[in-house]
Amino acid sequence: MPAEHVAQRIDGVAIAAAIRDEVARDVALLRERGVVPGLTVVLVGDDAASAVYVANKEKSSKAAGMASETIRLPSTTSQAELLALVERLNADESVHGILVQMPLPSQIDADVVIRHIAPEKDVDGFHPVNVGKLLIGHTDGFMPCTPSGVIEMLVRSGVETRGAEAVIVGRSNIVGKPMAAMLVQSRAGGDATVTICHSRSRDLHAHTRRADILIVAAGKAEMIHGDHIKPGATVIDVGMNRVADSTRASGSRLCGDVHFASAERVAGRITPVPGGVGPMTIAMLLRNTVRSAQRVADASGR
Ligand code: NDP
């Protein structure tokens, strides 16, 4: 790469806005058919970051014309109480999407709660039925929002996934594993040769350096530098880390898992943090909810 090379930025804000516009159009069409897509978010406790995420979800779904409700429960809520609420929402025909915000207080087992949500309303895509459908390649389930947002970014930016070496750093159930399952499918945005790395991987950088598409979701601030990247590669930074920064009035700044300044000198395309993957997650949540409502409308012949 010449010294002056700078990677093209993949603009998550613009791509997410385009998806939200498409969702708003679909919501308007559904309203004409007498169906108002409804998303209910359940927030247990008073985790500050969760409160911000939930407020953003409510604001965005309302802006798209959906019926949105946030149910706030105290941190002392028992598992039985939460399961009873989920059952009520499962049975409520006006609710097309249910999202229980994580993390949950320690007296509640998140896996039990996720398994309780009706798979056809699980717009987070975490229920084992939806995870299984994703792996098999069935498209009638829901795919987790962050990795499906990454696929949208790749496709809409014209990044060729077919035959590409895709390397993912991170194997969580919400990002790394579903990301791999999507990239390996034989369809648009798939057909990649996929490697998943994690904290036990031997010689991590030998893997990252041969990636045509490098997706980093490790939660480790700026762990991937320019010299860990193949020249011309597409780099997708999922990480969101708050680090101390005395030059900022707030005393901190948000950064990704990729050291942006060195990476943009080597990569062909790169997502910034903030303004990259982050905005895509909510856009995909809205899209999943509108799809759920479309399925209900189609099934009822409306
Ligand atoms: P987890 O902590 O659940 O998973 C992190 C993964 O990274 C683990 O598999 C871990 O390996 C691996 N890992 C950690 N350190 C290293 C290392 N040094 N080398 C190789 N692998 C490593 O995180 P999440 O998947 O939930 O999130 C990842 C990041 O993405 C976070 O910064 C999070 O804030 C962000 N995020 C952003 C979203 C968005 O909307 N933009 C949404 C979701 C997450 P092991 O399994 O061996 O421990």
Residues whose N, C-alpha, C, O or C-beta is under 5 A from the ligand:
A	BS01	NDP	T146 V169 G170 R171 S172 V175 G176 C197 H198 S199 R200 A217 A218 G219 K220 V238 G239 M240 N241 V277 G278 T281
